[in-house]
Amino acid sequence: MRFLVDECTGSKVAKWLRDANYGVFSVFDEARGMTDNEVLTKAFVENWILITNDKDFGEMIFRERRGHHGIIFMRLTDERAMNKIKVLEQLLENYAEKLPEQFVTVTETKVRIAGT
């Protein structure tokens, strides 16, 4: 599985995913300052699942009907890197096969998968 980690999600999350042997492109580490449009386009064209904390991507997917290969929207109360990693670890352990091509909203206690 390949993940494009949005700048707001951070480099610690990207490093954890790399250490877990996932393919990773980190906007924070490799292309800081990309616009949301550039991020979504790159994720779609290059077949990445986007991990973000930015709710603007929901607008782009559901209102603008933009294409994607999977979005993980982290809507967390605790935005610290260790909490993001803990939530992602649980998500990947329990829902990995359901992530491609879906818009997934994850909180500390819930997972919602919405087809687009």
TATADA-V122582 format. One line per field, one symbol per residue. ss: DSSP state (A for helix, B for strand, O for the rest). A space follows every 10 residues. Layout:
BEGIN
ss: ???
END
This chain:
BEGIN
ss: OBBBBOOOOO AAAAAAAAAO OOBBBBAAAA OOOOOAAAAA AAAAAOOOBB BBOOOAAAAA AAAOOOOOOO BBBBOOOOOO AAAAAAAAAA AAAAAAAAAO OOBBBBOOOO BBBBOO
END
